[in-house]
Amino acid sequence: MAAQPREIRRYVTSDGKVPFAQWLDSLRDIKAKTKIAQRLNRVNLGNLGDYKSALSRSL
């Protein structure tokens, strides 16, 4: 199955702040920042990794 590109939308508060961006900017660990950015780029390209939908689980 081919990957479908995804749009990543950023949450913006009513006063115009972007909490995720603020958090990411506050990280001091460059390796962690890089890994997060790489992962978000893969998600943006449609590569969600190995996951299972909660809706497809049998109860």
N, C-alpha and C positions, 0 to 999 in steps of 0.2 A: 504494500500500500504506500502510495506517495505521500510525502509530508505536505501539509497545507500551511502556507504562511499564516501567522497569527499577528494580530495587532495588539500590542501591549499598551494599555492606557494607564496613565498615571493619575492617581487620586489627588485632587486638588481641593483643599479646604475652602470654606467660604471667604477666608481672608487671603486666599491666593498662595498658601503654603503647600509644598509637596513633601509630605512627611518621609516618604521612601527616599527621595533624593537627598533630603537633609540627613537622614540616617546614613545613607551610603557615603555621602561627603564626610561625615564625622568619623568613619572607620579609618583607623591608622594603619591597619594591616593591608599593605599593598597587594599581597598574594590573595587575600580574601576578596578585596575589591575586584581584582582581575578575574577571579573565578566566578563571581556573581555576574560581572559584565559578560563573560563568555557564555554563561548559562542562559542569561536573558537573550543574547544574540541567537543561540540555538532555538530557544522557544519562539522567538520572532520568525525564524525560518520554518517553523512548524515541527521541529524535532522536540517532542515533549519527553523523550527518554522512555524508560521502562516504567510503565504505570498500569494500574488497574482501575477501572471506573468503579466508583462506589455503587452505581446503579446496576452494574452487571453481576454483583455478588449474589450468591444464593443464600437465603436465610435458613 
